[in-house]
Amino acid sequence: SLRMQEHVDALADILEVRASRASGDELQQRLEQLRELYSESLKDIHRTFRTVGRLLRLRPTDKGLRAALEESAELAGLWTEAVSLYRELSDGVSTRARRTLLLRIADIEDEKLENVDAAANALETVVEAHPDDRKVLDRLCALYQTHGRSSDRARTMHRILPLTEGEEALSLRLELAALLLDPLSAREDAFELLRES
């Protein structure tokens, strides 16, 4: 009913004021109360998203909160905002948590926002910190392959080569040669990278 709605809105306003004056555990408690109120009682996806974001700033490695944020982002089309928050959070966390957030940024940029360059940049940032991270290099290679970016894929494959040996190295060299000699690839890159191989 309208009266009930007004009551819940008033309660939310009170909790917002209390949250603005709180810190530490009390702040988290108030934000959790607001989150429940916005998501369950008011069904307000935007305010739910904003509140979960505030909680994530307090607990940036909380997987459950990330899942809740992304659920709200999916429902309300707030993927750009989710990526922005993840970028902000990635600056103040451990190396491992940063890697996790950057990989998630790459996924969202590619799959939800269709921004291949931003997805590649997120993966490249991980590789800069961990040049031997084969999983990330493989993901970068797959991203470039999916989007038909042969030259970038070839450069990434060339970075993977020193991390391989034996049959895998030979197979990768052959795949790289075939890719670089493809008429659709950039020939100047082909000869340069084959020489370096």
Salt bridges, closest charged atoms under 4 A:
ASP9 OD1 - ARG47 NH2 3.63
GLU16 OE2 - ARG50 NH2 2.96
GLU16 OE1 - ARG54 NH1 2.92
GLU26 OE2 - ARG30 NH2 3.77
GLU32 OE1 - ARG35 NH1 3.34
GLU32 OE2 - ARG59 NH2 3.00
ASP44 OD2 - ARG47 NE 2.83
ASP62 OD2 - ARG59 NE 3.15
GLU70 OE1 - ARG104 NH2 2.72
GLU74 OE1 - LYS112 NZ 2.85
GLU88 OE2 - ARG57 NE 2.73
ASP91 OD1 - ARG98 NH1 3.52
ASP107 OD2 - ARG104 NH1 3.31
ASP107 OD1 - ARG139 NH2 2.38
GLU109 OE2 - ARG87 NH2 3.06
ASP110 OD1 - HIS147 NE2 2.74
ASP117 OD1 - ARG149 NH1 2.75
GLU124 OE1 - ARG159 NH1 2.96
ASP133 OD2 - ARG99 NE 2.79
ASP138 OD1 - ARG134 NE 3.05
ASP152 OD2 - ARG149 NH2 2.99
GLU168 OE2 - ARG134 NH2 2.61
GLU175 OE2 - ARG153 NH2 2.52
ASP189 OD1 - ARG155 NH2 3.03
GLU196 OE1 - HIS158 NE2 3.61
